[in-house]
């Protein structure tokens, strides 16, 4: 029996898989405020490897840095898109 093993979960996301054997499919989703970069599903192949590369989930936010005169240091603020 061909088994591709654990396909891994993307940082900031989840994998949905019921089996890791030949022809099985894994689906990927992201946590709220994140978006998927890459394929949303992969298939276990005859060579025992998952198709494509594992995707990543990137946060939907930007960072803005302010310089605080009172503390004389940079202050990071997260802005949600």
DALIN-V833974 format. One record per backbone hydrogen bond with DSSP energy under -0.5 kcal/mol. CO is the residue of the C=O (numbers start at 0). NH is the residue of the N-H. E is the energy in kcal/mol with one decimal. If there is no record, write none. Layout:
CO&NH&E / CO&NH&E
This chain:
1&21&-1.9 / 9&12&-2.0 / 10&56&-1.3 / 11&30&-2.6 / 13&28&-1.9 / 15&26&-2.2 / 19&3&-3.2 / 20&23&-2.4 / 23&43&-2.7 / 25&41&-1.9 / 26&15&-2.4 / 28&13&-3.1 / 30&33&-1.2 / 32&59&-3.3 / 34&57&-2.6 / 35&37&-0.5 / 36&55&-2.1 / 39&27&-2.9 / 41&25&-2.5 / 42&50&-2.2 / 43&22&-2.4 / 44&47&-2.0 / 48&44&-2.2 / 55&36&-3.0 / 55&57&-0.6 / 57&34&-2.6 / 58&60&-1.2 / 59&80&-2.5 / 61&78&-2.7 / 63&76&-2.5 / 65&67&-0.7 / 65&74&-3.7 / 66&68&-0.6 / 67&71&-1.5 / 67&72&-1.0 / 72&67&-2.9 / 74&65&-2.7 / 76&63&-2.4 / 77&79&-0.5 / 78&61&-2.4
